Amino acid sequence: MEKLARMQELLQQLKLEDEAYYMEDDPRISDKQYDAMFDELAALEKETGIIYADSPTQKVRGGVLDSLEEVVHTKPMLSANKTKSIPAVVEFVRNGVKDAADKKVVVSWKLDGLTLVLRYRNGALAQAITRGSGMVGEDVTHNIGGVHNIPRQLPPSAPAYVEVRGECVVSWEDFQKINEEGEVPYAHPRGLAAGSIRLLNPDISRTRRLQFVAFELVEPACGLVSETYETMAGYGFNVVPHVVVPVEEVDEAIGKFNPAEYALPVDGLIAEFNDKVYGESLGATGHHEKCRIALKWADETYVTTFRDVVLRPTRTGRVSLTASFDPVIIGGSKVTKATLHNYDIFSELALGVGDELEVYKANCIIPAIDRNNTRSGTYVLPTGCPCCGATMEVRAMKRDSSSKNEKETRYLMCPNPDCSAKHVRRYEHFCGRGYMNIKGLAGSTLTDLVENGFVDSFQSIYHLEVRKDEIAKLDGFGKRAVEKLLASVEKSRDTSLAPFLASFGIPNVGRHAGKILEKRFGTLEELIAAVDSGFDFSTIGDFGPQRSQNLREFFTDEKSRATVLAVAAEVRFKKTAKAEAAPAGDNPFAGKTVVATGSFQNFTRDSINEFLESLGAKASGSVSKKTAYVIAGPGAGSKLTKAQDLGVPVLTEEEFMKMSGR
């Protein structure tokens, strides 16, 4: 009875963690902790001979959000059986491959993101679906525009129906940048990718640096796994890095995969029989296919001693928390700190100076605390911001205010709007690459200039010339360094409206939104006039209600507007051709919401949306009751179906061109 009670306890805990991981995209425990519970449950099932119907060992974990449309998979999306032992992988392939026609094995990365299924009809992307429960997924076609490397159109050689499976991921580098720019950070790139794709608002998902890596071709059928990779690459997909080796070289091949040298997040490797026909003949359980096995990283823990928490305010006001501990060597490198991500994690660890910690590198890359063995709970965070001294606050926040499923997480915040740290981060953003491009004005250099009073506003950056002799006396500067910095400042005066607008850190108004505003209004004066006249920015493509509200609030704030105008007086804007919207009444599309879907003879997807905007229409990526027209070309897919269900008028490309007068 004791074992059965423990099984029930594990089932309940795993269910809660599945919901946090798959439904909320906000895991509360590490993969290592989850795997330990999963393995304990599997061992108890084997020992007792009892397996409960809802056991995660018998089915793929996951679920479907109520807010997304359900789609049945053409074949179940199952997991791979897993091990943390390389010899177990070798034994698996050696015992299996002897009966295969092709005696080779494919070893590839096990990517750590959100699994997606892409369906193409007549060469055009028709539908994108998440893994969901394994049998039923979620339709996220509306958000695929935010994944830059997914082919919208396959080459003419592709068959009428193609189905590709892959992983939507965010690179480690982009993950770090997004967390620095965002108000609320993600703990792992997996959560960022999953949360971005499953958002109902495509405007936000497009701002994330998402990419798709293909790992399986469901249709058309191929005889070898290696052949499917070649076929997918020929269709234009980025394919997961892999090697095809004889059985006797599998362990050697595994040793060449180093996650620390790979740009994307992974949590292991996959070893699969190259002979697909043979692999499929092996069948599957309710949890995994028997043609492959996953090697998960062992995540060995190391004992150390907790010493302190380092606080660092950011430009958004959030104060990051990093635990420091005695040095420990993990994977050949010295580790002395680990990010705590949020106030909830700090509280759950119950830290105290001198406590014994077990630490490891998650995915062999990210230093993390596995557990606090002492749990003295005696460590008290300082109350004052380390930069300005203001009393810090604990706030419960969501990453996306429009999400119905996301739970609130607590973060430590500095409420002082004039905190010097906030200004340093904002100035650094302003000067960054892709914005005002002022080389050398970042990091410790910028911090020194702010703390010494040389930079106290955006405008002051353009008047450093008068303080050059004083700056040259600072540690680490010198006359030559100051001259290079001043030359970079001067060069930045020649800019265009798009990066200029994006440089001020207006929420959700980055470079993409800046280009749209630049094209629509041409000049800063025209944009401000539009704000003052009550212009509805949501009528512009890719400007949803939240982005429009953020833009309006920024420019109606007197202090923000004065700041922008002061900097505008320091720069020289390049002339930009303004895309005039057609007056209302000149065509039937003015002021209407229009969706273009499928492929077209005379337009790309971007160009037809640009043309719609020039007609005064709002080019949208999703069909709703507010949609006035849907322009459908070959491969229109689910949007066409939805339009027909809602009774939205559907136009062919020829009908659209005739009505628009083109």
Buried (B, 14 or more C-beta within 10 A) or exposed (E): EEEEEBBEEBBEBBEEBBBBBBBBBBBBBBBBBBBBBBEBBBEBBEEEEEBBEEBBBBBBBBEBBEEBBBBEBEEBBBBBBBBBEBEEBBEBBEEBBEEBEBBBBBBBBBBBBBBBBBBBBBBBBBBBBBBBBBBBBBBBBBBBBBBEEBBBBBEEEBEEBBBBBBBBBBBBEBBEBBBBBBBBBBBBBBBBBBBBBBBBBBBBBBBBBBBBBBBBBBBEEBBBBBBBBEBBEEBBBBBBBBBBBEBEBBBEBBEEBEBEEBEBBBBBBBBBBBBBBBBBEBEBEEBBBBBBBBBBBEBBBBEBEBBEBBBEBBBBBBBBBBBEBEEBEBBEEEBBBBBBBBBBBBBBBBBBEEBBBBBBBBBBBBBBBBBBEBBBEEBEBEEEBBBBEBEBEBBEBBBBEBBEBBEEBBBBBBEBEEBBBBBBBBBBBBBBEEBBBBBBBBEEBBBBBBEBEBBBEBBBBBEBEEBBEBBBEBEEBEEEBBEEBBEBBEEBEEBBBBBBBBBBBBBBBBBBBBBBBBBBBBBBEEBBEBBEEEBEBBBBBBBBEBBBBBBBEBBEEEEBBEBBEBBBEBBEBEEBEEBEBBEEEEBBBBBBBBBBBBBBEEBEBEEBBBBBBBBBBBBBBBBEEEBBBBBBBBBBBBBBEBBEEEEBEBBEBEBBBEBBEE
